[in-house]
Amino acid sequence: MSTEHTKLVVIGGGPGGYAAAFLAADMGMETTLVDMEPNPGGVCLYRGCIPSKALLHAAKILSEARDAKEIGIDFGEPKIDIDKVRAWKNKVVSQMTGGLGVLSKQRKINFIQGRATFVSSDAINIKKTTGEEITLTFDTAILATGSTPVTLPFAPSSPRILDSTTALNMEDIPEKLLVVGGGYIGLELGTVYCELGSTVSIVETMPVLLPGVDRDLGVILENRMKKHFSAIKTNTKVNKMEEIKDGIRVTFQDKDGNLSTEDYNKVLVSIGRKPNSKNLGLENTKVTVTPRGFVEVNPQRRTTDPKIYAIGDIAGDPMLAHKASHEGRVAVEAIAGHKVAFEPQAIPAVVFTDPEIAWCGITETEATAQGRNVKVIKFPWAASGRAVTLNRTDGLTKMLIDPETERILGVSICGVGAGEMIAEGVLAVEMGAVVSDLKLSIHPHPTLSETVMETAETFFGLSTHIYRPKKA
């Protein structure tokens, strides 16, 4: 077994890991990146964000074609070639991961395809996919190993039981699909399968879908989903699954304890993700792991082992790719000796359903739980000219304002394109903008972005397109 040395080793090539490795190389650090895939990208590019959004785009086309009937355009019944859809999704993944491979080589990063485990606080063992093993010593390491889907212990071992990874393989379109879990992953993938032809049902243990999301936003999405999904079972848990001849028999228990069963061709389990902190040899280091499996880090993302940093899903919630990327940059700058800290005021979150839901900063649900005094202002998209022209008035833009300073504390949007619009809210919260800043910023007409400006105007009772005078 050979021994090599590197200044910095990044373990995990996802959005956090490759962002860290690329920045480190750009700053002149000798950098090694270790990952099991042939190119950087991680779960996000190979089995998550990118392939799911590619399929959601296909679903959106089908949805818009169907909705076009309302404005006098009928395309007829769509003909779906699932093999071509799958091939297109795979092409997107290949193009992006291949591009990252090129960028890695251009930066002269030592990319090693293999699995790394710590043997000490300054050395890892790497089992390459070729079968070769090496010991790599390092000055500093960044741990970016991501997360994996949580499974149901009683679910049978069957190809008919899908998780967020296998669901994206899109092997077929089942006639009846049950989605277990009403969070964003389940709703996004449920939307894809529904538009591609499956009869989709959702089951969620909580009283509502998207628990934690403000209800005035969540109910807009839920009302649209009720039109397209076969059933939405809330306050219901799955007690049992058993494989039968042509599918999976599922036993449900409602809030009153009543049991019922139903058969499905396939079941998608999407009940959350857990950090990949096991089997990394962390017991051979000074790294501290919490009972939930997260690695403890300080504001610079340094662990309790001074030579090891951790970023992304393994470093704690929220498990979001853009949060990981930002953490990766903070960690590298800290390693370089810069005075930095991971202290975001607004980490945006987006649910890429139809309509989309996006938010940043504090939400109304969080403000209520904290007993925080905030002024909530809203602008319904029924008053937006652009929303009317799109035949999509099922939207809402809202802000949370500090009533004393008039500072913008949070922005939430539900509607088509909400994910693209939320960045303005992020900037406003991070910059400490007051509501007048958005009111006085001229927004282009006619656009959905105008709803942000008019929401701000509503705070003063001066919105042009809704009559809501400010109370004395």
C-alpha angles and dihedrals in degrees: 000000000000126000124219134175134219134177093226130015121190114199110205127033102219127118090290097043100045092042088054094045093047093049092046091052091046088054091053100258120145099244136191121189120198123194139145094234124080091243137021117272107097125200091323095063100028104036110003140027100019104041091042092052090047089056092043088056089056089049091050091054090054092047093050091047090054094046091049088077088075091063096044103269119116119183093179124231111334120241109221121200100194092190090058092045090052092046091051091050090049090049090055091051093046093048094051099041090045089052091053089051090056092048090050091054092045089056090049092237115167099237114194120188106213148078121288129206127177118246092176141344091282105031140058134191114227121200104198120213086243089065095252119127128209137176113228119195119197145184093220136006132201116204112212105155098141126203144289133220119275113240133211109246093216096049112114120245098254139134085235090069108079133191128192090278101048092040089063091056085074094203090168142339107255117218092228122025129181118202113204108205129039097219126116096276093052094046094048094049091040088055091053095051092043093055092045091056112275123131099235130200126184127208122192129176093213123076092253142028117260095022110212095030114114108267096228086063098036094052091058090058093041093053091053092046091053088064094056108025119079095226140353111203113191127175085032132117133196111243102176144008126193131176116242132180099283103014149332125314110214127198116208131196119200127208091272092054095254115149128217136167135213135174125234134181091227139002124213113205112203107159099138142288135271128211120260097236100127126093092020096111091245088147086071090061137054092254115132118220121197123227088259091056098254121135115239113240138173125228090280088053091247114147125219085274105078093215096051130070127186130206141172127019093348090058095058144274142000095056097208130140095227091051089053093049092052091047089051091056092047091051093050093048090049090051088051089056099254121144101248139139137184099245109141118173093200127026105183121225125197131191105202097208126120105293099026122227121209134171143168137184118015119348127214089248091055093044091053092048090050093046088236120165109235137154112233117206127182140189118198115218091226083082093052116100091205092051090051092052089051091050087234109113091147093107143104135195118198140173136198113219132189100239093212102045097022087226117156108246101173144358127205128182133184118187145073110320094012090139091060093046100050094077089077088057092049091053092048093052095043093048093048091240120181122225091256089063091065093038091056096043108099110232122200119258131257098022138116088240087073087074088070091055093045092048087057090048089053089063087067094039090247106110111143098215103040127047107226110138117202112256116244 
